Amino acid sequence: MNLFLSVLMAGTLPIPATPPAQGTPTDRNIEYTGRWDTTDRTAYVPQWAGAYLRVGFTGTGVALEQRDTIDFWYSIDGGPYTLASQVSGTVDLTPEPLAEGRHTLLVSYRIVAGSYTGDARFQGLTLDDGAHTFRPQRKRQSAEFVGDSITAGYTSTNVALSAYPWIIGENLGVRHTQIALSGACLNELTAEESTRGIRCYGLEGRYPHVGFQDGAADWDFRRFRPDVVVVNIGTNDVGHGVSSADFRVAYEDFLADVRADNPRATILAVRIFKGWWAAETAEAVAARQAAGDRDIEFVDTTGWWDPATMTNDGTHPNDFGHQVLSGYLQPYVAAALDRRA
């Protein structure tokens, strides 16, 4: 008896771990971008806006397994995004069979926030008999965009997928995500503290977590390391009556926290498009630079904003507005990525 068989029969060789089943949430061929709650290994849940998954698959068809009703967008082989609205169970993404061969799939769920309460639980894929998944080519660089409803794409056609961060990320060919929430402030405010008499979620305290909800678990920043972090926050603080001094201090503190969580990223602090808090934002950036942060920049957006043509309500960019803003901001993101290359 040879040595290998002797050792095997003696039971001293480790038994290889069973790889995750094809198409299940734990399938290593599925690439998750953005913040996903993976606590339940049978159902992964995307958080914030702009989270998505990518996977390659063979065969002529693919279906998504859902629990309860949800909206999501999907693209096959880099084609146009299709909205699957109010769907549940086994959702067929290929009612017209594809050509036999290798394909790619991208899925992005509608963010669960505000009045929208869809069941964003990815429970896996169903493939053709004999088909398998494969990992698509990984994009080398990544960008993160932090903000409120403007960054989340509120009122645009495909919400996060029509917003300037998604457009820039796709144009530059990088992984990208939006840590953004409609109605978010920089400062955390109770109803009593707000001049509007309603609570405002503050990114200053919620950014380090998997989701924006109270009690959300801490995010493991090793799971997504952006090369560039774009911060665009402050529009809602105005309406809630935040003072100039409080905003200035909170912004500097927030930039310090973003740096601590992303030590190797370039940080771009954007003057909010309406122009409010311009001096406070620039001062906070200057203070961080004086403290030794050499990879942070203030982006002056003066002249970018035309509410008459770029919005439907004076505040939230329409599809055209997001395209215009992308054109202005993309060179800053591209230059930062080039410096990181």
Secondary structure, 3 states (H helix, E strand, C coil): CCHHHHHHHHCCCCCCCCCCCCCCCCCCCCEEECCEECCCCCCEEECCECCEEEEEEECCCEEEECCCCEEEEEEECCCCCEEEEEECCEEECCCCCCCCCEEEEEEEECCCECCECCCCCECCEEECCCCCEECCCCCCCEEEEEECHHHHCCCCCCHHHHCHHHHHHHHHCCEEEEEECCCCECCCECCCCCCCCCCECEHHHHCCECCCCCCCCECCHHHCCCCEEEEECCHHHHHCCCCHHHHHHHHHHHHHHHHHHCCCCEEEEECCCCCCCHHHHHHHHHHHHHCCCCCEEEECCCCCCCHHHHECCCCCECHHHHHHHHHHHHHHHHHHHHHHC
